[in-house]
Amino acid sequence: MYCIKCGVELSKGQTICPICETKVYHPDIEPEEVAPKYPLKPLKTEITSKHGFLAILSACFFITALFLLLADLLILGWESSHQINEWWEWWLAPLNYHIEWSHYLVGAMLVIYASLVVPSWFKKFYSVLCASMVFGSSIIYILFISWITEGWWWFLPFALPTIGFLGLITIASIIICEFLPGYRLVCIGIAFLLVSGFVIALEILINLVFKGSIYVIWSPFVAVVLFAVSVILLCCAFIPSFRASLKKLFFL
Ligand SMILES: [Zn+2]
């Protein structure tokens, strides 16, 4: 017996074609009750334990971080600034050890860990969590660096608003694209529009904070390109015929 639609050979008792899902019906043959030769539901192929893998990855991260801190502190951070001559002066010994560079490296490792590994622990909202962690941990890390280097003068007027603004746009876009698929084009179009304005503000901010004067050189060129992209996206979102012709043009 063969499928009337795709012609594949069918075994006895099959009621639906396994290829094209056409119903098998023959007026003279009564279908037999035979167990199907292939499983009706797809088999679960996930055999590795995700949480086990994440636990090992986390352990590797923290052991490496600890190793770096100790290596910096005990081997390279030794500096005998406090001379120990008498036995009672031994309490000064720990002051001879200090951290030189490892806190920067460990901080960067924590940013990577928070951005890539932490969201994997959760079953849902991976992309939203990932974006929140990238921007959140970056702000904390840069805050830490500015605290050590007394860089408040660039952190508060420049780094915090820049990363904060980009983070908010990115997270809002991801949430809208994920949960309101009908508004994807509008959302990405508005995001491009905001970023095109942001680029000019960014250049003004850089020149103001680091050079002390207000002027723009390169940002309008970037902004024009981003603005054009946003106009195309918004046209696509609001004019269905324009969207259809673009789809044909780019074979989408
Ligand atoms: Zn068929």
Boltz pocket constraint, residues with backbone or C-beta under 6 A from the ligand:
constraints:
  - pocket:
      binder: B
      contacts: [[A, 3], [A, 4], [A, 5], [A, 6], [A, 7], [A, 8], [A, 17], [A, 18], [A, 19], [A, 20], [A, 21], [A, 22]]
      max_distance: 6.0
